[in-house]
Amino acid sequence: MKRFYPLMGSIGVLFLFISTSILVSKKFLIYNYTDSLPHGIYLLHSGAIKKGDLIVFEPPLAVRKIVHERKYLRDDGYLMKYMVGEPGDSVCTDNDTFSVAGTIFGKTLLTDTTGKPLPRYSFSGRLKEGYLVAIKGKNNSFDSRYFGPIQTSTIIGIAKPLWIEEDSKICQ
């Protein structure tokens, strides 16, 4: 029986985290089910966001209808991407190529994987205060390349992997 104590304790702690996350209005756990990042449970925390942080945020208002209609996320879902651009960074969408602070993040696609047209974001200038650029880096990831910078007020938190599914596949 003593061999099962660590397993039962782990299940109990996980149950406590999940039930508290459901009951408390402030999210601190999130499950990623999309293929743009490894499937698994991520711990959310607040704090100063820096480049390279994995952030969780509400889909921008301008694309919420598309996200809902195309079922990119569940109705209560959040986007999870890496922060790559901060206020003052240059952002450029020249020739369908998206770059931030001189780093090229690739070509923007015209259609999603089902052939439906993707939004076109066009800009050349500096990122304003209160906005960040969030990108996964995958060619088929729905990110700031298509909807532009996100408002910092839509950020739920910074995500750290807590448990990742071993066989989780990531789209390329």
C-alpha positions in Angstrom: 0.0 0.0 0.0 2.9 2.4 0.7 3.9 2.2 -3.0 0.6 4.0 -3.9 1.1 7.0 -1.6 3.2 9.0 -4.1 0.7 8.3 -6.9 -2.3 9.1 -4.7 -0.6 12.2 -3.5 0.1 13.4 -7.0 -3.4 12.8 -8.1 -4.7 14.7 -5.1 -2.5 17.7 -5.8 -3.5 17.7 -9.4 -7.2 17.5 -8.5 -6.7 20.4 -6.0 -5.1 22.5 -8.7 -7.7 21.7 -11.3 -10.7 22.2 -9.0 -9.3 25.5 -7.6 -8.7 26.7 -11.2 -12.3 26.0 -12.1 -13.7 27.6 -8.9 -11.5 30.7 -8.8 -12.1 33.5 -11.3 -8.4 34.2 -11.8 -6.9 31.5 -14.0 -3.7 29.9 -12.9 -3.8 26.6 -14.9 -4.6 26.2 -18.6 -4.7 23.2 -20.8 -3.4 23.6 -24.3 -5.2 21.4 -26.8 -4.1 23.1 -30.0 -1.3 21.7 -32.2 0.8 24.9 -32.3 2.3 24.1 -28.9 2.8 20.8 -27.0 -0.5 19.6 -25.5 -0.5 19.7 -21.7 -1.1 21.7 -18.6 0.5 25.1 -18.2 0.9 27.1 -15.0 0.0 30.8 -15.3 1.6 33.5 -13.3 1.7 37.3 -13.5 4.7 39.5 -13.7 6.8 41.6 -16.0 6.7 40.1 -19.5 9.9 39.9 -21.5 10.8 38.7 -25.0 10.6 35.0 -25.3 7.9 34.6 -22.6 5.0 32.3 -23.5 2.0 34.4 -22.9 -1.7 33.5 -22.7 -4.2 36.1 -24.0 -7.7 36.6 -25.2 -8.2 36.5 -29.0 -8.2 40.1 -30.3 -11.7 41.5 -30.9 -11.0 42.0 -34.6 -10.6 38.2 -35.1 -12.8 36.7 -32.4 -15.6 36.0 -35.0 -13.1 34.1 -37.3 -11.7 32.2 -34.3 -15.2 31.1 -33.3 -16.6 30.3 -36.7 -13.5 28.3 -37.8 -13.2 26.6 -34.4 -9.6 27.6 -34.0 -10.4 27.6 -30.2 -13.2 26.7 -27.9 -15.5 29.6 -27.1 -13.8 30.1 -23.8 -10.3 29.4 -25.2 -7.2 31.6 -25.1 -4.3 32.0 -27.5 -0.8 31.0 -26.3 2.1 32.5 -28.2 5.7 33.7 -27.5 6.2 37.5 -27.0 8.6 38.7 -29.7 7.9 42.4 -29.9 7.6 45.2 -27.3 6.9 48.9 -27.4 9.5 50.7 -29.5 10.3 47.7 -31.7 10.0 48.0 -35.5 7.2 45.9 -37.1 7.1 45.5 -40.8 4.9 43.5 -43.2 6.8 44.2 -46.4 6.1 41.8 -49.3 4.0 39.4 -47.2 7.0 38.9 -44.9 6.6 39.7 -41.2 9.5 41.0 -39.2 9.9 42.4 -35.7 13.0 44.3 -34.6 14.9 43.1 -37.6 14.0 39.4 -37.1 12.1 37.8 -39.9 9.3 35.5 -38.9 8.5 34.3 -42.3 5.9 34.8 -45.0 2.3 35.3 -44.1 -0.1 32.8 -45.7 -3.1 33.7 -47.8 -5.3 30.9 -46.5 -5.6 28.6 -43.5 -5.3 24.8 -43.7 -8.9 24.5 -44.9 -8.4 27.0 -47.7 -10.3 29.9 -46.1 -8.7 33.3 -46.4 -6.7 34.6 -43.5 -6.9 38.2 -42.3 -4.3 40.6 -43.8 -2.3 42.7 -41.4 -0.3 45.5 -43.0 2.0 47.8 -41.0 5.4 49.5 -41.1 6.5 51.4 -38.0 7.2 51.3 -34.3 5.1 49.4 -31.8 3.2 51.7 -29.5 3.0 51.5 -25.7 0.4 49.0 -24.5 0.9 46.6 -27.3 3.0 43.5 -27.9 3.6 41.1 -30.8 2.9 37.5 -30.1 4.0 34.7 -32.5 4.4 31.0 -32.3 7.0 30.9 -35.1 5.2 28.1 -37.1 4.2 28.8 -40.6 0.6 27.8 -40.0 0.1 29.4 -36.5 -2.7 32.0 -36.2 -0.8 34.8 -34.5 0.2 38.5 -34.8 1.2 38.0 -38.4 -2.5 37.9 -39.2 -4.2 40.0 -36.5 -1.4 42.5 -35.6 -0.1 43.4 -32.1 -2.2 42.5 -29.1 -3.2 44.8 -26.3 -1.4 44.1 -23.0 -4.8 44.4 -21.3 -5.9 41.1 -23.0 -3.0 39.1 -21.4 -4.1 36.5 -18.9 -0.6 35.6 -17.8 2.8 34.0 -18.5 2.7 30.3 -19.1 5.2 27.7 -17.9 4.7 24.0 -18.8 3.6 22.0 -15.7 2.8 18.7 -17.5 3.3 17.9 -21.2 1.8 14.9 -23.1 4.7 12.8 -24.3 3.2 12.0 -27.7 2.0 15.6 -28.3 2.6 16.5 -31.9 3.5 20.0 -33.0 2.5 21.3 -36.4 5.4 22.5 -38.6 
